[in-house]
């Protein structure tokens, strides 16, 4: 048998119709199982990793931009948070004191308020209407008389005020968006003792338009030190429920006596009532 001849055994090993494949010098060596080895592609994986990082950063930036520009929940119709009854007041600031004059409860000042009374009145809420404030040109007599007109027996209150030597006064009224009308009046005397005498004389006196009133608790007000108050409340049946339709708070702070009157036929919101009294007291303290 020559070298060019194929042995019978080799011929028998070949399947019919097949030929012996020729070796390819450039082909890679076969891996386990006869499969060619997988080529590594480091460049592709690097590109994919950087692409994923850029995508994550882009999504994070988009989320931040949405959070900044998205409207508040309360600004979206149908998703507004129900109001708890508080009023939106402008920023409260105390009026300037005359040069060299101390604050009312500084050591040795004995509760004297040197600032202008109009500046010590609580401002009207931002949503309020029908806002009126006593004019700067109003005389002391006019403002002191306006305070007495709050009370049912205004003639008696006027006599008591004259005895106490009322020296100045100021007032402000407004109507809030909830329908509550608020009137605040302040009167000033020459000393803390004079104010105390007048406050004691009107203590618990009925106010016009507030009938069937009863004394109410004022401990929830947490008034500043040195102040005292008495509260009257009128309650009625409204829509089958008992509601407080009027509140009157008479208070004294040093040489000043004040009155806060709030009324609403549908009921005065309890939160707004406490807010007005506490904020007004803070301005006097």
KELUMMI-953747 format. One record per residue (C-alpha): residue number from 0; residue in three letters; y, z, x. Coordinates in steps of 0.1 Angstrom, whole numbers, plus 5000, padded with zeros to 4 digits. Layout:
KELUMMI-953747
[NUM,'ala',[Y,Z,X]]
...
//
This chain:
KELUMMI-953747
[0,'unk',[5000,5000,5000]]
[1,'unk',[5034,4990,5014]]
[2,'unk',[5066,5011,5015]]
[3,'unk',[5081,4988,4989]]
[4,'unk',[5053,4994,4965]]
[5,'unk',[5053,5023,4940]]
[6,'unk',[5022,5044,4939]]
[7,'unk',[5002,5046,4908]]
[8,'unk',[5009,5084,4905]]
[9,'unk',[5046,5078,4906]]
[10,'unk',[5044,5051,4881]]
[11,'unk',[5025,5073,4858]]
[12,'unk',[5052,5100,4860]]
[13,'unk',[5078,5076,4847]]
[14,'unk',[5081,5073,4809]]
[15,'unk',[5076,5038,4796]]
[16,'unk',[5108,5019,4793]]
[17,'unk',[5127,5041,4818]]
[18,'unk',[5139,5034,4853]]
[19,'unk',[5145,5058,4881]]
[20,'unk',[5182,5067,4882]]
[21,'unk',[5201,5059,4914]]
[22,'unk',[5218,5088,4931]]
[23,'unk',[5256,5088,4929]]
[24,'unk',[5271,5102,4962]]
[25,'unk',[5304,5111,4945]]
[26,'unk',[5289,5130,4915]]
[27,'unk',[5290,5168,4917]]
[28,'unk',[5259,5187,4921]]
[29,'unk',[5243,5198,4889]]
[30,'unk',[5247,5234,4878]]
[31,'unk',[5222,5257,4862]]
[32,'unk',[5204,5241,4833]]
[33,'unk',[5213,5207,4846]]
[34,'unk',[5249,5209,4833]]
[35,'unk',[5278,5198,4855]]
[36,'unk',[5301,5227,4866]]
[37,'unk',[5333,5232,4846]]
[38,'unk',[5364,5223,4865]]
[39,'unk',[5391,5251,4869]]
[40,'unk',[5424,5243,4854]]
[41,'unk',[5449,5269,4867]]
[42,'unk',[5479,5248,4860]]
[43,'unk',[5471,5244,4823]]
[44,'unk',[5465,5282,4819]]
[45,'unk',[5498,5290,4836]]
[46,'unk',[5517,5267,4813]]
[47,'unk',[5500,5282,4782]]
[48,'unk',[5508,5318,4793]]
[49,'unk',[5545,5310,4798]]
[50,'unk',[5546,5291,4765]]
[51,'unk',[5532,5322,4747]]
[52,'unk',[5557,5345,4764]]
[53,'unk',[5586,5322,4754]]
[54,'unk',[5573,5321,4718]]
[55,'unk',[5571,5360,4716]]
[56,'unk',[5606,5364,4729]]
[57,'unk',[5619,5338,4705]]
[58,'unk',[5603,5355,4675]]
[59,'unk',[5617,5389,4686]]
[60,'unk',[5652,5375,4689]]
[61,'unk',[5649,5359,4655]]
[62,'unk',[5638,5392,4640]]
[63,'unk',[5667,5410,4656]]
[64,'unk',[5692,5384,4643]]
[65,'unk',[5678,5387,4608]]
[66,'unk',[5680,5425,4609]]
[67,'unk',[5716,5423,4619]]
[68,'unk',[5727,5397,4594]]
[69,'unk',[5705,5407,4565]]
[70,'unk',[5724,5424,4537]]
[71,'unk',[5719,5461,4530]]
[72,'unk',[5694,5469,4502]]
[73,'unk',[5723,5483,4481]]
[74,'unk',[5741,5449,4484]]
[75,'unk',[5712,5429,4469]]
[76,'unk',[5714,5425,4431]]
[77,'unk',[5685,5443,4415]]
[78,'unk',[5678,5465,4445]]
[79,'unk',[5709,5488,4444]]
[80,'unk',[5702,5524,4450]]
[81,'unk',[5712,5545,4419]]
[82,'unk',[5745,5564,4425]]
[83,'unk',[5742,5601,4427]]
[84,'unk',[5777,5605,4412]]
[85,'unk',[5797,5610,4443]]
[86,'unk',[5831,5594,4447]]
[87,'unk',[5842,5572,4476]]
[88,'unk',[5873,5589,4489]]
[89,'unk',[5895,5576,4517]]
[90,'unk',[5892,5595,4549]]
[91,'unk',[5907,5629,4544]]
[92,'unk',[5934,5639,4568]]
[93,'unk',[5958,5669,4568]]
[94,'unk',[5995,5662,4567]]
[95,'unk',[6015,5670,4598]]
[96,'unk',[6030,5704,4602]]
[97,'unk',[6067,5709,4609]]
[98,'unk',[6074,5714,4646]]
[99,'unk',[6064,5749,4658]]
[100,'unk',[6048,5759,4625]]
[101,'unk',[6011,5771,4625]]
[102,'unk',[5983,5763,4602]]
[103,'unk',[5980,5784,4571]]
[104,'unk',[5954,5808,4582]]
[105,'unk',[5963,5811,4619]]
[106,'unk',[5967,5846,4633]]
[107,'unk',[6000,5861,4621]]
[108,'unk',[6008,5833,4596]]
[109,'unk',[5996,5852,4565]]
[110,'unk',[5984,5822,4546]]
[111,'unk',[6017,5802,4545]]
[112,'unk',[6013,5764,4540]]
[113,'unk',[6042,5747,4558]]
[114,'unk',[6030,5711,4552]]
[115,'unk',[6043,5690,4523]]
[116,'unk',[6023,5698,4491]]
[117,'unk',[6018,5661,4483]]
[118,'unk',[5999,5657,4515]]
[119,'unk',[5976,5686,4505]]
[120,'unk',[5965,5670,4473]]
[121,'unk',[5931,5653,4473]]
[122,'unk',[5936,5615,4473]]
[123,'unk',[5922,5595,4444]]
[124,'unk',[5888,5578,4449]]
[125,'unk',[5889,5542,4461]]
[126,'unk',[5875,5530,4427]]
[127,'unk',[5900,5551,4406]]
[128,'unk',[5925,5536,4382]]
[129,'unk',[5956,5550,4365]]
[130,'unk',[5965,5569,4396]]
[131,'unk',[5998,5589,4394]]
[132,'unk',[6013,5612,4420]]
[133,'unk',[6044,5634,4416]]
[134,'unk',[6075,5618,4432]]
[135,'unk',[6090,5631,4464]]
[136,'unk',[6123,5633,4446]]
[137,'unk',[6110,5657,4419]]
[138,'unk',[6127,5690,4419]]
[139,'unk',[6108,5723,4423]]
[140,'unk',[6116,5733,4388]]
[141,'unk',[6101,5701,4374]]
[142,'unk',[6069,5705,4394]]
[143,'unk',[6065,5742,4386]]
[144,'unk',[6070,5734,4349]]
[145,'unk',[6044,5706,4350]]
[146,'unk',[6019,5732,4362]]
[147,'unk',[6025,5755,4332]]
[148,'unk',[6021,5726,4308]]
[149,'unk',[5984,5725,4317]]
[150,'unk',[5978,5757,4298]]
[151,'unk',[5974,5763,4261]]
[152,'unk',[6000,5791,4262]]
[153,'unk',[6024,5773,4284]]
[154,'unk',[6054,5795,4274]]
[155,'unk',[6036,5826,4287]]
[156,'unk',[6025,5809,4318]]
[157,'unk',[6061,5798,4325]]
[158,'unk',[6074,5834,4322]]
[159,'unk',[6047,5845,4347]]
[160,'unk',[6056,5817,4370]]
[161,'unk',[6093,5826,4369]]
[162,'unk',[6085,5862,4378]]
[163,'unk',[6064,5849,4407]]
[164,'unk',[6093,5828,4420]]
[165,'unk',[6076,5794,4422]]
[166,'unk',[6093,5774,4449]]
[167,'unk',[6076,5740,4449]]
[168,'unk',[6048,5720,4433]]
[169,'unk',[6029,5687,4433]]
[170,'unk',[6004,5669,4412]]
[171,'unk',[5980,5639,4411]]
[172,'unk',[5959,5624,4383]]
[173,'unk',[5934,5595,4382]]
[174,'unk',[5906,5581,4362]]
[175,'unk',[5873,5573,4380]]
[176,'unk',[5851,5544,4372]]
[177,'unk',[5826,5567,4354]]
[178,'unk',[5854,5575,4329]]
[179,'unk',[5862,5610,4342]]
[180,'unk',[5899,5619,4342]]
[181,'unk',[5909,5643,4370]]
[182,'unk',[5942,5662,4373]]
[183,'unk',[5951,5684,4403]]
[184,'unk',[5982,5706,4404]]
[185,'unk',[5995,5728,4432]]
[186,'unk',[6023,5753,4432]]
[187,'unk',[6037,5773,4461]]
[188,'unk',[6052,5807,4464]]
[189,'unk',[6072,5826,4490]]
[190,'unk',[6043,5848,4501]]
[191,'unk',[6006,5853,4497]]
[192,'unk',[6013,5884,4476]]
[193,'unk',[6035,5864,4451]]
[194,'unk',[6008,5838,4448]]
[195,'unk',[5982,5865,4442]]
[196,'unk',[6002,5880,4414]]
[197,'unk',[6006,5847,4396]]
[198,'unk',[5969,5838,4401]]
[199,'unk',[5959,5872,4386]]
[200,'unk',[5981,5866,4356]]
[201,'unk',[5966,5832,4348]]
[202,'unk',[5931,5841,4358]]
[203,'unk',[5907,5825,4332]]
[204,'unk',[5936,5812,4310]]
[205,'unk',[5926,5784,4287]]
[206,'unk',[5937,5749,4295]]
[207,'unk',[5949,5723,4269]]
[208,'unk',[5922,5700,4257]]
[209,'unk',[5894,5723,4269]]
[210,'unk',[5881,5744,4239]]
[211,'unk',[5851,5766,4236]]
[212,'unk',[5851,5771,4273]]
[213,'unk',[5831,5797,4292]]
[214,'unk',[5832,5812,4326]]
[215,'unk',[5811,5792,4351]]
[216,'unk',[5795,5801,4385]]
[217,'unk',[5816,5791,4415]]
[218,'unk',[5793,5803,4443]]
[219,'unk',[5780,5767,4448]]
[220,'unk',[5815,5756,4459]]
[221,'unk',[5813,5774,4493]]
[222,'unk',[5851,5777,4495]]
[223,'unk',[5867,5783,4529]]
[224,'unk',[5873,5819,4539]]
[225,'unk',[5905,5834,4523]]
[226,'unk',[5902,5814,4491]]
[227,'unk',[5893,5826,4456]]
[228,'unk',[5886,5807,4424]]
[229,'unk',[5875,5810,4388]]
[230,'unk',[5859,5782,4367]]
[231,'unk',[5858,5774,4330]]
[232,'unk',[5834,5748,4315]]
[233,'unk',[5832,5732,4281]]
[234,'unk',[5798,5720,4269]]
[235,'unk',[5789,5697,4240]]
[236,'unk',[5761,5678,4224]]
[237,'unk',[5763,5642,4236]]
[238,'unk',[5736,5617,4225]]
[239,'unk',[5712,5645,4217]]
[240,'unk',[5717,5663,4250]]
[241,'unk',[5739,5692,4261]]
[242,'unk',[5765,5679,4285]]
[243,'unk',[5794,5695,4303]]
[244,'unk',[5824,5675,4292]]
[245,'unk',[5852,5695,4309]]
[246,'unk',[5857,5716,4339]]
[247,'unk',[5887,5738,4349]]
[248,'unk',[5889,5755,4383]]
[249,'unk',[5918,5778,4391]]
[250,'unk',[5921,5787,4428]]
[251,'unk',[5943,5804,4452]]
[252,'unk',[5946,5797,4490]]
[253,'unk',[5972,5818,4507]]
[254,'unk',[6007,5812,4492]]
[255,'unk',[5994,5784,4470]]
[256,'unk',[5978,5784,4435]]
[257,'unk',[5960,5753,4423]]
[258,'unk',[5943,5739,4392]]
[259,'unk',[5916,5712,4390]]
[260,'unk',[5909,5698,4355]]
[261,'unk',[5882,5672,4350]]
[262,'unk',[5872,5658,4316]]
[263,'unk',[5849,5631,4303]]
[264,'unk',[5837,5628,4266]]
[265,'unk',[5803,5614,4280]]
[266,'unk',[5799,5643,4305]]
[267,'unk',[5815,5650,4339]]
[268,'unk',[5790,5642,4367]]
[269,'unk',[5780,5675,4383]]
[270,'unk',[5780,5660,4418]]
[271,'unk',[5815,5646,4415]]
[272,'unk',[5827,5679,4401]]
[273,'unk',[5815,5699,4431]]
[274,'unk',[5827,5672,4455]]
[275,'unk',[5863,5672,4441]]
[276,'unk',[5866,5710,4441]]
[277,'unk',[5851,5714,4476]]
[278,'unk',[5872,5686,4491]]
[279,'unk',[5904,5699,4476]]
[280,'unk',[5897,5734,4488]]
[281,'unk',[5890,5721,4523]]
[282,'unk',[5925,5705,4524]]
[283,'unk',[5940,5739,4515]]
[284,'unk',[5920,5759,4541]]
//
